[in-house]
């Protein structure tokens, strides 16, 4: 049935036992669909391509009446049909749009196929399990909560700016108990948000979009909105490190908590953090097979940056020698129960930094402290990189050819004042590597 579709026609359209359409006699393909439930919807029916009865018929929904008036629906129909005459497919585009990934689905896709190192000497290698877990947790705690239902191609630079501002303001913060799907057990989830979290997660989100761009046929993503967003992606501030006076306070605090009955494993892990400059779990999860006391080295076959050899100062070597059992196998700091390594350092660390009046100091600050001490002592950047196990294209190529002895002597010189401040001085000359006499 054809008529001039208007407000009065739409209001007077009666319901029937089955759905039917009223067609406009002025604009071919413009109609009003009426359902048995009384829902009235403005629609456009057209054929794609060159038209003709062999072409695919499409339905384009404009909206419901009376939310959209008859005059507005007529204008929308004229625009849609004009696009069809220009070779476009407005209905098909909408179908494709609905099939696009949401950002939550994109992060699931990233977890399955995209968690690889995107730059540096390890480019293309899978992320370390802990790095992957932390990255996905940040994305789900912040990105999925605020932007998860949005289509990936809908996100623009303004959305990224707003997202970072919201995370910085703590909109994603929560403290709640949830059931872990992998174990079925309850666990506590604490998300704080803040500026630091915002800077980290926006870098993660940029990596997600870079990955999606490489799969644009599937994701339809051709642009990374994070790249042009007006947000800070780095801390842009001086790295925190401890002064020698602060290290003295920390050393005294560690001695005090040990004397008060704290687990010696936790205390010695903290001491080795300071004396070695190693990353947190490199020490907590250290194995005796990775310790070479004779040469004063830690040899990690699979660190965050791949295989890494770290020279130890005399104080760190002496501490490990004092702990070494007759049968040095397994973890240096084994768990109290089970087969893993000891993971109870967090509580002891919090007590120690509170006693030392060092609020907010993390174990990673001790790594920065060693690097700072080395730089202050005038050590070469190559030696500092050897101490800390840094990896990049230039330093790694040189590092492959240097002797470990000079690096170990650097470790002795750099860690000596830190060891003394911790209350664990080492006699001069002890632990220094032997140097072969010249012929």
Helices and strands as residue ranges (DSSP letters): E 2-3, H 7-12, E 20-24, E 30-34, E 40-47, E 57-65, H 70-85, H 90-99, H 103-113, H 129-138, I 139-144, H 145-147, G 152-154, H 157-168, E 174-179, E 186-191, H 195-213, H 216-219, H 244-259, H 264-276, H 280-284, G 288-290, E 291-292, E 297-303, E 306-311, H 314-323, H 345-355, H 363-376, H 381-388, H 393-399, H 404-421
